[in-house]
């Protein structure tokens, strides 16, 4: 089965998209994957064999001179377009400040750009996909490309949603935000109408999107090998070692800052617990200051995906945080953090900060897979309890593993996915044969 995947970022195990998709598709026999991606950067994964890259820079160059390609197949990964240091700084600034005019300018470039090139069509024809697997983005141009791919190939289209890209359950006082959301809702609805299957990432998202789109949605998450229970960690660090690995954007840094304040209070009469934060997220000065002090909380910077399992294994407690302000909660209301599966597989106690109306927190509560706190006082009480009774840490480590074993066994996830996609491909082929016979 040949699967064409359209993505915004390059397929790299060091970013969220690449990490999740490598996990979901890695090791499935009988598939071949090609990736069309629309951002700067270099792919890094052991799965995908063919790449096609389009960027704003290549589109602008093509508009200036048609002889410049608007996109190209990446046969040598070193030839992929990447941002230099100054360009990356500008990109990080724009991403952190979320300028609506910047996003509209980018959409305009893609709207007038000649990305529907003969090179792109040749790449698609040469690969000859059986199915398109499309992360559903909050984006005009990516969804337009997906609609083009569906029309050009005529093969089944599958969408995978991991964030709330559609509902109006958001908080913003900017009229520009709502103009943008209503525009993007229209094209998202068009794309969903073309989908033969929709995968979602949480129970909450499944319930809400089935009402929105009047289509069946199926839950798909990362998985891991839970077939063999690992050796237990008996020794607890002194001071207690807490670790956070993941994105700190979207208000999560504020929750980590609150944990840091609590730890500073706990450590007043001697260092009893410390939190180490590992994240690739570009930080402002304010964020850096909030997540680092000399005794209780340390920002360690980004590390490669290969190093993360060792960090998680060395920790006594793995921290998961979600934003607790109203705007942040609404943004992540449907989202299930992919790192939770990694945490479950690490066989470590999970300490989560968030509210029960967020899918990740709701999941941990319902599965009794983590210690959950919402307020600063609750963070203090729960951490103090762990310090006073270390046996709770071991108990929640077992609960985490058992939750993963019940819900995230990777071979079961992949078998179900492969069977589902195979049925869609076969159904389309049978439909095509019947049409030709008529």
LINNORKA-V182566 format. One record per residue. N is the residue number from 1. PHI is phi in whole degrees, -180 to 180 (* if undefined). BURIAL is # if it has 24 or more other ideal C-beta (glycine too) atoms within 12 Angstrom, else .. Layout:
N|PHI|BURIAL  N|PHI|BURIAL
This chain:
1|*|#  2|-100|#  3|-114|#  4|-99|#  5|-114|#  6|-98|#  7|-139|#  8|-78|#  9|-87|#  10|-65|#  11|-78|#  12|-130|#  13|-68|#  14|-91|#  15|-118|#  16|-61|#  17|-60|#  18|-64|#  19|-63|#  20|-67|#  21|-71|#  22|-65|#  23|-67|#  24|-69|#  25|-99|#  26|-63|#  27|90|.  28|-77|#  29|-83|.  30|85|.  31|-126|#  32|-134|.  33|-122|#  34|-120|#  35|-127|#  36|-100|#  37|-130|#  38|-127|#  39|-145|#  40|-70|#  41|127|#  42|-115|#  43|-65|#  44|-156|#  45|-162|#  46|-94|.  47|-109|#  48|-79|#  49|-107|#  50|-132|#  51|-133|#  52|-135|#  53|-117|#  54|-128|#  55|-134|#  56|-58|#  57|-63|#  58|-68|#  59|-67|#  60|-64|.  61|-60|.  62|-69|#  63|-66|.  64|-72|.  65|-146|.  66|-59|.  67|-69|.  68|-79|.  69|-68|#  70|-80|#  71|-168|#  72|-157|#  73|-73|#  74|-97|#  75|-91|.  76|-120|.  77|-58|.  78|-69|.  79|-88|.  80|-69|#  81|-70|#  82|-131|.  83|-79|.  84|-77|.  85|-61|.  86|-67|.  87|-64|.  88|-66|.  89|-64|.  90|-63|.  91|-62|#  92|-64|.  93|-63|.  94|-64|.  95|-67|.  96|-70|.  97|-93|.  98|52|.  99|-69|.  100|-65|.  101|-67|.  102|-63|.  103|-66|#  104|-69|.  105|-63|.  106|-64|#  107|-60|#  108|-65|.  109|-59|#  110|-70|#  111|-68|.  112|-97|.  113|-70|#  114|-97|#  115|-77|#  116|-79|#  117|-90|#  118|-66|.  119|-62|#  120|-64|#  121|-62|.  122|-65|.  123|-57|#  124|-67|#  125|-63|.  126|-64|.  127|-75|#  128|55|.  129|-68|#  130|-92|#  131|-159|#  132|-109|#  133|-116|#  134|-123|#  135|-60|#  136|-85|#  137|-99|#  138|-84|#  139|-158|#  140|-80|#  141|-71|#  142|-66|#  143|-73|#  144|-65|#  145|-63|#  146|-62|#  147|-64|#  148|-63|#  149|-60|#  150|-63|#  151|-68|.  152|-70|#  153|-93|#  154|73|.  155|-92|#  156|-60|#  157|-113|#  158|-120|#  159|-111|#  160|-125|#  161|-109|#  162|-122|#  163|-135|#  164|-78|#  165|-104|#  166|-131|#  167|-67|#  168|-96|.  169|-81|#  170|-136|#  171|-125|.  172|-160|.  173|-101|.  174|-94|.  175|-63|.  176|-63|.  177|-60|#  178|-73|.  179|-60|.  180|-63|#  181|-66|#  182|-66|.  183|-63|#  184|-73|#  185|-59|#  186|-63|.  187|-74|#  188|-63|#  189|-63|#  190|-60|#  191|-67|#  192|-61|#  193|-63|.  194|-90|#  195|-81|#  196|-87|#  197|-153|#  198|-123|#  199|-104|#  200|-125|#  201|-110|#  202|-151|#  203|-61|#  204|-61|#  205|-66|#  206|-59|#  207|-62|.  208|-74|#  209|-78|#  210|-65|.  211|-72|.  212|-68|#  213|-105|#  214|54|.  215|-134|#  216|-66|.  217|-118|#  218|-119|#  219|-81|#  220|-138|#  221|-130|#  222|-63|#  223|-137|#  224|-157|#  225|-88|#  226|-104|#  227|-75|.  228|-129|.  229|-66|.  230|-78|.  231|-65|.  232|-74|.  233|-94|#  234|-91|.  235|-89|.  236|-102|#  237|-63|.  238|-125|.  239|-73|#  240|-58|#  241|-104|#  242|-107|#  243|-134|#  244|-123|#  245|-127|#  246|152|#  247|-68|#  248|-112|#  249|-78|#  250|65|#  251|91|#  252|-66|#  253|-62|#  254|-67|#  255|-67|#  256|-67|#  257|-62|#  258|-63|#  259|-62|#  260|-62|#  261|-64|#  262|-64|#  263|-62|#  264|-62|#  265|-67|.  266|-63|#  267|-90|#  268|-56|.  269|-104|.  270|135|.  271|-74|.  272|-109|#  273|-154|#  274|-139|#  275|-113|#  276|-111|#  277|-113|#  278|-119|#  279|-155|#  280|-87|#  281|-62|#  282|-63|#  283|-110|#  284|-84|.  285|-61|.  286|-63|.  287|-65|#  288|-61|.  289|-64|.  290|-71|#  291|-113|#  292|-154|#  293|-141|.  294|-90|.  295|-137|.  296|-116|#  297|-139|#  298|-135|#  299|-92|#  300|-99|#  301|84|.  302|-91|.  303|-134|.  304|-71|.  305|-62|#  306|-69|.  307|-87|.  308|-56|#  309|-56|#  310|-67|.  311|-64|#  312|-67|#  313|-68|#  314|-77|.  315|-74|#  316|-87|#  317|-135|#  318|-103|#  319|-100|#  320|-124|#  321|-130|#  322|-128|#  323|-64|#  324|-114|#  325|-76|.  326|-60|.  327|-62|.  328|-65|#  329|-62|#  330|-67|#  331|-66|#  332|-105|#  333|-50|#  334|-96|#  335|-85|#  336|-114|#  337|-64|#  338|-66|#  339|-73|#  340|-61|#  341|-63|#  342|-61|#  343|-64|#  344|-60|#  345|-71|#  346|-74|#  347|58|#  348|-127|#  349|-63|#  350|-103|#  351|-114|#  352|-117|#  353|-119|#  354|169|#  355|-111|#  356|-66|.  357|-83|#  358|-98|#  359|-56|#  360|-63|#  361|-69|#  362|-57|#  363|-64|#  364|-65|#  365|-67|#  366|-64|.  367|-94|#  368|50|.  369|-104|#  370|-161|#  371|-84|#  372|-118|#  373|-135|#  374|-115|#  375|-90|.  376|-63|#  377|-65|.  378|-65|.  379|-59|#  380|-61|#  381|-64|.  382|-69|#  383|-66|#  384|-62|.  385|-66|#  386|-64|#  387|-68|#  388|-79|.  389|-133|.  390|-59|#  391|-62|.  392|-64|#  393|-61|#  394|-67|.  395|-64|.  396|-75|#  397|-64|#  398|-64|#  399|-62|#  400|-62|#  401|-61|#  402|-64|.  403|-64|#  404|-62|#  405|-63|#  406|-71|.  407|-115|#  408|-135|#  409|-67|#  410|-64|#  411|-67|.  412|-69|.  413|-58|#  414|-71|#  415|-62|.  416|-66|.  417|-65|#  418|-62|#  419|-62|.  420|-65|#  421|-67|#  422|-63|.  423|-63|.  424|-64|#  425|-65|#  426|-64|.  427|-61|.  428|-69|#  429|-66|.  430|-63|.  431|-64|.  432|-67|.  433|-65|.  434|-64|.  435|-64|.  436|-66|.  437|-66|.  438|-66|.
